[in-house]
Amino acid sequence: MLDTPAAQVPTLSLADQARDPDGFATAFGGSFERFGFAIVADHGIDPQLISRAWALTEALFDRPDEEKRGYHIPGGGGARGYTPFKTEIAKGATAVDLKEFWHVGRDLAAGHKYAHAMAPNVWPDQPEGFRDTFIDLFAAFDTAGDRLLSAIARHLGLAPDWFDHAVHDGNSVLRLLHYPPIPADAEGVRAGAHEDINLITLLLGAEEAGLELLDKDGRWLAIRPPEGAMVVNVGDMLQRLTNHVLPSTTHRVVNPPPERRGHSRYSMPFFLHPAPDFLIRTLPGCITADRPDQYPAPITAHDYLHERLVEIGLVTK
């Protein structure tokens, strides 16, 4: 087994939010300030829906490689559909990640004002039931994300609905991740050290060992959530918005110990993004004499996303 010490990230219950919204916000925001991560149980996503999604994810990645590559969109930046094994690379890394993935985005009505920035979904012919299941799961993640953003707003001294306008029809992405079995001499790791781009990430599937965060003292710490709990972390957009009050913590997925190298690892992160035209401007309440504004020039979420996708090799300039 991996012997990395465990991060003491608290496990919170989202069910407590209705009873004590301020208390939950304080605990959730405090975990973010300390670790950039939180663990959230009782997140409200139907366990049966999650079970169907896991089964369909495994079935999807079991399809022939040639078939999966038929859903890859060259030049699409991996925004929708399939991205093949060894495509993405962490910023500053020298070896590509040992993973393949599928992206599901928000379905927009014809003629929507964000259609230029948010590509239509790509749906596989097989496995059966894939489209309906992941439309439902995307919506469930959206709901959970809205509740967590409300807690963040309270923690920052903002109105509980402050993020509603920012994420309405936001460019969020549900990623289905497959880390295949790897040989002992594999070059690289399943996911190199990186930070996420978005506001917050909601992750299912971290029970399988491998996810680690880089603590403030330079130590790598393992994240070990209870069965069924969600791991939530700060993304770079939220870090920028809060002037680093809420830190976007470096994390990675390390290769498994020898006894697990013949097994696949699956996870489902939901990258919660603002709408493309949302202006990321430092919150005034996060600027002080001791914490001057690190980002005096605002930037739209769309432009910021493009900059970062170039850095990780998913799009060209």
N, C-alpha and C positions, 0 to 999 in steps of 0.2 A: 504493500500500500504506500501511497505518497505520504511522507512524513512532514509536510509543510504545516507549521502551526496554524490553528484556526483563528480567523478574525472574530473578535467579539462583537459582531454586528447583531444588534438586538432583533428579535422576532416580534413584530407588532401585529395586532389583529385589526384589520380594516373595519370589522364589525364594531369596534369601539368608537369609530368616528361619529356615528349617529348619536351615541349616548354622551360623548364628551369631545366635540369637534376641536376645541382649543387644546385639550390634553393630548389628543392624537397628533395634532399638528406640531405641538412642541416636541413630542417624542420622535416623530418622523423627521422633522427638520433638524433636530439635534443629531440624529444618526447620519443624516446627509452632511452636516457640518463636520462631523468627526471622521467619517469614513468615505463620504461620497456615495455610500451604499446603504440600503435598508433591506430587511427581509419582512415580507408582508404575508401573513396567513389570512384565511377567511376573506379572500379577495373578491368573492362573489361570482367567479366564472364557473359555470356548471361543470362538475367533474365528468359527467357523461360526454359533454361536448369536447372536453379536453382529451378524454380517452379515444373518441372517434378521430380527433385530429392527430394524435400520436400514431394510430394505426394507419391512417392515410399517408402520413409523412413517411413512415417506413416503406409502405407500398410504393409510393412515388419514387423514392430513391433506389428501390429494388428494380425499377424498370431498366431496360437495356440502355447503355450509355448513348448509343446512336439516337434512340428515341428521345432521351432527355435533351440532348444537344439540339434537337429540332425545335425546342422551345427557348433556345438562347437567342438573344437579339444583339447582334454585333453593333457596337457603338451606342447601345442603350444604357450603358453605365450600370447594368445589373438592376435597373429600377423595377423591372417586372420579369416574371418568368424565371428561367433557369440560368444559373451561373456555374460553369464547370469547376471541377476540382483543380486546385492550384491556380486560381485566377487572382484572388484578392491578396494584397500584401499590406501589412501594417506600415504606417508612416515611419520612415527611417529604417525599416527592416531590410535585410539582404536576402531572405528566403521567403517564398510565398507560403500562405497558410495552407494547412492540410485539411481542406474542407470543400464541400460543394453546398450550394443553397438555392432556395426558391423564394422569390419575393411576391407577396400579395399586397396590393395597395388599395386605396380608396376608390370605389366605383363612383364615377361622376356622371351626372346626366349629360346628354348630348348638348353641346354648345356651352358648357360650363365655363366660367371666366378663368378657371385654373387649368383648362384642358391643355394649354400650351406648355405647362410646366409639370403636369402629372399625367404620365402615360396610362393608357387603358390597360386593364389586367390581361394577363395571358393565362388561359385555363387549359390544363391537359385533358386529353380524351379519357385517359385512365390515370388513377383509379376512379371508379364510379363514386359519385357523391362528393368529390373533392371541392367543387365550386361552392355548393351550398354550405358545406361544413365550414369552410374558411371565410366565407362572407359572414356567417354567424359568429365565428371566433374573433374576427377583426372587430365587429361591433361590440363584443363583450370586452375586449381589451380597451377599446375606446372609452367605454363606460367606466371601467376601473381606473383608467388613466385620468379621466376628468375628476374623479374623486380624489386621487392623489395630488393632482395639480391644485385643487381647492385647498388641501392641507398645506401645500407649499406656500400658497398665497397668504394664508393665515399666519404661517410662521414668519413670513417676511413683512407682516403688518399691512398687507393689501386686502382689498375686498375679497371674500371667498370666491367670487365669480370672475376675478380679474383675468384669468387665463382663457375664459370662454371665448372671447373675441379672437384671441391669438390662434386658437387651435380649431376654430370652426372650419370644417372642410380642409383640415390640415393634411400635409403631405406625409402622413404616417405610413410606416411599412412594417408588415408582419413577415419576418424571415423564418423560413423552415431550414434548419441547419443539420447537415449530416457530416460527421467526422468519421470517415471510414477506418477500418482496421489499418494499422501501420506497422511496417517492419521495424526491427530494433535499430537499424542504421538509417532511419528516415532523416532527411535533412529538413530542418525547421521544426515548428511546433504546430499544433492544431489551430491556434490563433495567437499570433504574436502580440506583444505588449502594445496596447493602443488605448485611446479614449474614444467614446462614442460621439457622434456629431450632433445629435438631436437634443431635445429638452430633457426627457427622461426615457429610460429603457425599462420595460417590464419583461422579465425573463421567466419562462417556465422551462424546467428540465435541468436545473443546476444540481439536482441530487447526485447525479453521477460525478465523481471526483474529477477535478481538473481546473475549475474556475478559481483564479487567485487575483487578489488586489494588491497593489503596491502601497504599503502604509507610509505615513509621513516620515517615519524613521528609516525608510529605505528597505524594510523587510517585506518579502512576499508572504501574504497570509491567505490561507484557503477559505473559501466561502462554502459553508455546509448548511444549507437550509433544511428544515424539516420536510418530510414528504408532502408534496402538493403545494408548498408555499412558493411565493413569487419573490425573486430577487429584483430589486429596483435600484437603478443607479442614475446619477446625474450625468447629463451629456454636456458637450462643450457649449451648446447654445444657451443652456441655463447657467452655466458657469460664467459666460460672457455677460448675460443679462444681469446677473447678481454680482458682477465685479469680483468673482472668486469667493464670495461669502459661502456659496455652495460649490464645492470643488468637483470637477470632473476627474475622477481618479483613474489612473492607469490600471488596466487589468489585462489578463491573458487567459488562455486555456492551454495548459501544459499537456504533454504526452503522458499517457497512462503508464502505470508500472507494468512490468513484463507479463504478469498474469492477466492483464486486461487489454493488451495490445491487439489481440485478435477480435475484439468486440467493437462494434460501432458505438458512437455517442451521438445523441440527438438533442437538440434544444430548440426552443421557439422564442426568440426575442421580438418584442414589439417596440419599434423605434418611434416614439411619439414626437412628431414634428409639428411646428406651427404651419399656418398657411403660407404659401410662397411669398406673398407680399407683406408678411408681418415684418415690421422693422425692429431689429434687435438693437435696442438702445438701453444703455446702462440705467438701471432703476435708481432714481435719486436717493432713495433710502439706503442704498448700498454704497454710497459715496461719502466718505468722511475725510477729515484731515489726516488720519492715520492710514486711510485706504483710499488714495486718490483714484480717479477714474482711469482705468487701464485701457479703455476703449472709447475715446472721445468721438470717433467717427462711427455712426451707426451703419448697419448693413442689413439688407433684406435676407430673410431666411433662405430664399432661392439662391442668391448669389453666394451666401456662405456655404451652403450645401455643395454647390458646384466647385468651389475652391477646394473643399475637403475631398470630394470624389476624385479630383485630379491627383491629389496627394497620395491616395491609396490605390491608384492605378485602375480605377473602374471607368474613368472617362479621360479623354485627351483634351488639351486646352483648345 
